Amino acid sequence: MFPVVLISALLTLAGPFDQTLKVAPLPRDGQVLVSFELQQALTDEVRTTIRSGMAVSFVYKVDLRRSSAVWIDRTIATAEIKATVRYDNLTRRYLLTRTLNGGVERPDTTDSEEVAWRWLTDQFDRLPLFSSVQLESNGEYYVRVSAHAAPRSAGFVWPWR
């Protein structure tokens, strides 16, 4: 019997500039698949930073946590996803890289600014982040996602860290 997992199906964090982070976890076949997206329009400051050839990375830290009624919630497992975009001024293409816990998962290239921005913010669908975690039956679990941009001087303001 697969454990009953109570996970926040939609976590919305809003702050300045109407930034919204949506999270949708899905327990399936002994894994916890996590989908999330940052709903934020591309700002002129970030566009300028990317177009300068400087690499811009969004780092997402995903925690699988277990609720506790009497003590601090316990972190069961943690994963880190880093999405990076670098614009090559010579070829006029965007170099896209994504790492999962330090290992390169998917490198790609595109000539579309829109595709590059989606790479940073909303192409995180059903990632099998927690596959070797043993979940207890009838336990209450949830997923917490935090994000930050690198370099921090990119002019992009995050309301959380």
Disulfide bonds with the S-S distance in Angstrom:
none
